[in-house]
Amino acid sequence: MFLLLLAGAVAAATAVLLRGPSPEAGQAASHREAPLISLDPAADISDFFMFRSYEPGRDDRAVLLMNVNPLSEPSAGPNYWNFDPHVRYEFSVDNNRDGEEDIRFFVRFSTEFRGLTEQLKLPLSYVGGKTLPPVTDLESQGIGLRQRYSVWMVEDGDRERIASGLIAVPSNVGPRTMPAYESLAAQGIYTLDNGMRVFAGQRQDPFYIDLGGIFDTLNLRRDPPVLTPAEDANDNTNPFGIDHLAGFNVSTIALEMPVSMLTRDGMAPEATAQPKLGAYASTSRQKVRVLRPKHDTVNAGRWVQVQRLANPLVNETIIGTIDKDEWNATEPEEEAQFLDYYLNPRLALALELIVGVPAATSGRQDLVDLLLKYAPGDRQLSELLRLDVSVAPTPLAAQRRMGPLATPADPAAWPNGRRPKDDVTDIAVRVVGGPNYIGARAGDGVNVDDVGLTTTFPFLAVPSDGRDRVHQP
């Protein structure tokens, strides 16, 4: 249904093009998108991905992946970037189309001080190289600050710890300390007894966007910011934009499991009777509870959600700034209270005012159907990233960044799930802007990330190292 909705929008745009439409502009990723969460990077989810695996021979698997610690500067020592032991990182899946979670996976971390850092009381988290043994494995004594984690699965009220004591891959500090980082990171991929694979550690940020141009009031680097047909079809070059996320890293949690673990009937992708899944990622912190007067102590109380993310760009481009923090704290099935933002998108109005091209600013039932429903006739509104697992994955080499808006279309792209390759910035701004903006091929001029993706789990590239990375266009 997502693809049908987008196809309808493209058809409507064709009629507008015959009258000669015009420009438009771009948008931003889920990096620091709300006031409060921008102060809490370890709980700030920059991106959430859900897709059928396109790793050769593993297309019966589903992948859930979240990134936190957005805009991680590779050289930010001596502590670098870690997960927070006081945060619960969670994936929630709806498999019966009622908009509420049925299966949850959550991850908790712990931190230990060890090795040479502890023995010699060194001021460095990681040491090794010229006179000390380099860090070549996750048991190395050069990893002075090390994180372990456990994974739980909750289904139908039953909670099970499915893994514990796993080691998170540390930040890529540089070639002297970690001379073979890719090999080191590969040790952080764990296969569990139930067929799942898990990974936690640093990766290269896969999002690509002209972040500075967009937030300088859509001051993009071509006026109007429109791609030619040839430019729009080329996924291997940046026609006029600057990828401001180039060279930055993120902290990644990735889970891969048989699709049958997620479907309601426990069937494989092509066999299940209910192939559409909905999901979101979230982070939570425990509410502090002070016990008085009997005991002057502080205990942790119930878990409180501090951020959620399903479809990309919703909190940035749909929800008003005044409501962003409240939106992060609510559950997806409570989305009806934010309905006005979808029906009357402020982004579309901003595009019209700044670019001067008429946009679809009101009565946007198409956005409600696209982002909040499994099908237009549904009554329940839930903001979930939805994936039809019966759609075969597209191999990485054949993936198209514009997904359903590409020619030919790539049906395995957002909004049918989301892969790291998908150019959600250009897709979102065209759909939210409406027919004029779809037809004009609006974009930020950034069509490709600075580092290529991989074809194997966890699919994101090796992070930039702290010594040798220099930020430049």
ChimeraX attribute file (.defattr): number of C-alpha atoms within 10 A of each C-alpha:
attribute: neighborCount
match mode: 1-to-1
recipient: residues
	/A:1	15
	/A:2	23
	/A:3	20
	/A:4	11
	/A:5	17
	/A:6	19
	/A:7	15
	/A:8	13
	/A:9	20
	/A:10	22
	/A:11	14
	/A:12	16
	/A:13	19
	/A:14	17
	/A:15	14
	/A:16	18
	/A:17	16
	/A:18	9
	/A:19	8
	/A:20	11
	/A:21	18
	/A:22	21
	/A:23	23
	/A:24	30
	/A:25	31
	/A:26	27
	/A:27	23
	/A:28	27
	/A:29	22
	/A:30	22
	/A:31	22
	/A:32	20
	/A:33	21
	/A:34	23
	/A:35	13
	/A:36	16
	/A:37	19
	/A:38	16
	/A:39	11
	/A:40	15
	/A:41	21
	/A:42	23
	/A:43	27
	/A:44	27
	/A:45	29
	/A:46	25
	/A:47	26
	/A:48	29
	/A:49	24
	/A:50	28
	/A:51	27
	/A:52	29
	/A:53	28
	/A:54	23
	/A:55	19
	/A:56	10
	/A:57	8
	/A:58	15
	/A:59	18
	/A:60	20
	/A:61	24
	/A:62	23
	/A:63	23
	/A:64	27
	/A:65	25
	/A:66	25
	/A:67	29
	/A:68	28
	/A:69	25
	/A:70	23
	/A:71	20
	/A:72	24
	/A:73	19
	/A:74	26
	/A:75	21
	/A:76	13
	/A:77	14
	/A:78	11
	/A:79	14
	/A:80	18
	/A:81	24
	/A:82	23
	/A:83	27
	/A:84	18
	/A:85	17
	/A:86	15
	/A:87	20
	/A:88	20
	/A:89	27
	/A:90	22
	/A:91	24
	/A:92	22
	/A:93	25
	/A:94	23
	/A:95	21
	/A:96	17
	/A:97	22
	/A:98	17
	/A:99	24
	/A:100	20
	/A:101	21
	/A:102	20
	/A:103	22
	/A:104	21
	/A:105	21
	/A:106	18
	/A:107	21
	/A:108	18
	/A:109	23
	/A:110	16
	/A:111	15
	/A:112	12
	/A:113	15
	/A:114	17
	/A:115	20
	/A:116	21
	/A:117	19
	/A:118	17
	/A:119	11
	/A:120	8
	/A:121	12
	/A:122	12
	/A:123	12
	/A:124	17
	/A:125	22
	/A:126	28
	/A:127	25
	/A:128	20
	/A:129	15
	/A:130	9
	/A:131	7
	/A:132	13
	/A:133	15
	/A:134	21
	/A:135	23
	/A:136	21
	/A:137	19
	/A:138	18
	/A:139	11
	/A:140	17
	/A:141	23
	/A:142	26
	/A:143	27
	/A:144	22
	/A:145	20
	/A:146	22
	/A:147	23
	/A:148	18
	/A:149	18
	/A:150	16
	/A:151	20
	/A:152	16
	/A:153	19
	/A:154	16
	/A:155	14
	/A:156	9
	/A:157	10
	/A:158	8
	/A:159	13
	/A:160	12
	/A:161	13
	/A:162	15
	/A:163	17
	/A:164	14
	/A:165	12
	/A:166	18
	/A:167	22
	/A:168	27
	/A:169	26
	/A:170	26
	/A:171	29
	/A:172	29
	/A:173	26
	/A:174	19
	/A:175	17
	/A:176	16
	/A:177	21
	/A:178	25
	/A:179	17
	/A:180	16
	/A:181	22
	/A:182	14
	/A:183	12
	/A:184	17
	/A:185	24
	/A:186	15
	/A:187	15
	/A:188	19
	/A:189	20
	/A:190	16
	/A:191	14
	/A:192	12
	/A:193	9
	/A:194	10
	/A:195	11
	/A:196	17
	/A:197	19
	/A:198	22
	/A:199	24
	/A:200	29
	/A:201	24
	/A:202	30
	/A:203	26
	/A:204	27
	/A:205	31
	/A:206	26
	/A:207	25
	/A:208	27
	/A:209	28
	/A:210	27
	/A:211	21
	/A:212	17
	/A:213	21
	/A:214	17
	/A:215	13
	/A:216	9
	/A:217	12
	/A:218	21
	/A:219	18
	/A:220	25
	/A:221	16
	/A:222	15
	/A:223	11
	/A:224	16
	/A:225	24
	/A:226	24
	/A:227	19
	/A:228	13
	/A:229	10
	/A:230	9
	/A:231	17
	/A:232	22
	/A:233	16
	/A:234	15
	/A:235	19
	/A:236	13
	/A:237	15
	/A:238	18
	/A:239	22
	/A:240	19
	/A:241	23
	/A:242	22
	/A:243	24
	/A:244	20
	/A:245	24
	/A:246	24
	/A:247	23
	/A:248	23
	/A:249	28
	/A:250	28
	/A:251	28
	/A:252	26
	/A:253	23
	/A:254	22
	/A:255	22
	/A:256	23
	/A:257	22
	/A:258	23
	/A:259	23
	/A:260	17
	/A:261	17
	/A:262	24
	/A:263	23
	/A:264	19
	/A:265	15
	/A:266	14
	/A:267	17
	/A:268	19
	/A:269	25
	/A:270	14
	/A:271	13
	/A:272	17
	/A:273	14
	/A:274	18
	/A:275	23
	/A:276	22
	/A:277	24
	/A:278	27
	/A:279	30
	/A:280	26
	/A:281	28
	/A:282	24
	/A:283	25
	/A:284	19
	/A:285	20
	/A:286	16
	/A:287	13
	/A:288	12
	/A:289	12
	/A:290	13
	/A:291	11
	/A:292	9
	/A:293	7
	/A:294	6
	/A:295	8
	/A:296	8
	/A:297	10
	/A:298	11
	/A:299	10
	/A:300	12
	/A:301	12
	/A:302	11
	/A:303	14
	/A:304	15
	/A:305	21
	/A:306	22
	/A:307	25
	/A:308	24
	/A:309	27
	/A:310	26
	/A:311	26
	/A:312	22
	/A:313	22
	/A:314	21
	/A:315	22
	/A:316	19
	/A:317	22
	/A:318	20
	/A:319	22
	/A:320	18
	/A:321	15
	/A:322	10
	/A:323	13
	/A:324	20
	/A:325	19
	/A:326	13
	/A:327	22
	/A:328	20
	/A:329	16
	/A:330	15
	/A:331	18
	/A:332	22
	/A:333	17
	/A:334	16
	/A:335	16
	/A:336	16
	/A:337	10
	/A:338	14
	/A:339	16
	/A:340	16
	/A:341	20
	/A:342	25
	/A:343	18
	/A:344	18
	/A:345	24
	/A:346	20
	/A:347	24
	/A:348	24
	/A:349	20
	/A:350	17
	/A:351	25
	/A:352	20
	/A:353	12
	/A:354	13
	/A:355	18
	/A:356	13
	/A:357	16
	/A:358	20
	/A:359	23
	/A:360	21
	/A:361	20
	/A:362	15
	/A:363	13
	/A:364	17
	/A:365	13
	/A:366	20
	/A:367	19
	/A:368	20
	/A:369	19
	/A:370	21
	/A:371	21
	/A:372	27
	/A:373	25
	/A:374	26
	/A:375	13
	/A:376	15
	/A:377	8
	/A:378	12
	/A:379	11
	/A:380	16
	/A:381	21
	/A:382	23
	/A:383	24
	/A:384	27
	/A:385	28
	/A:386	29
	/A:387	25
	/A:388	22
	/A:389	27
	/A:390	19
	/A:391	16
	/A:392	17
	/A:393	19
	/A:394	18
	/A:395	14
	/A:396	17
	/A:397	9
	/A:398	8
	/A:399	21
	/A:400	24
	/A:401	27
	/A:402	25
	/A:403	25
	/A:404	24
	/A:405	23
	/A:406	15
	/A:407	11
	/A:408	11
	/A:409	16
	/A:410	20
	/A:411	22
	/A:412	27
	/A:413	27
	/A:414	30
	/A:415	26
	/A:416	24
	/A:417	27
	/A:418	27
	/A:419	28
	/A:420	23
	/A:421	24
	/A:422	25
	/A:423	25
	/A:424	27
	/A:425	25
	/A:426	27
	/A:427	25
	/A:428	24
	/A:429	26
	/A:430	27
	/A:431	23
	/A:432	25
	/A:433	27
	/A:434	23
	/A:435	24
	/A:436	28
	/A:437	32
	/A:438	31
	/A:439	25
	/A:440	24
	/A:441	23
	/A:442	26
	/A:443	33
	/A:444	33
	/A:445	26
	/A:446	23
	/A:447	29
	/A:448	22
	/A:449	22
	/A:450	21
	/A:451	17
	/A:452	14
	/A:453	18
	/A:454	14
	/A:455	16
	/A:456	14
	/A:457	19
	/A:458	25
	/A:459	21
	/A:460	22
	/A:461	19
	/A:462	19
	/A:463	27
	/A:464	26
	/A:465	22
	/A:466	20
	/A:467	14
	/A:468	12
	/A:469	16
	/A:470	13
	/A:471	11
	/A:472	9
	/A:473	11
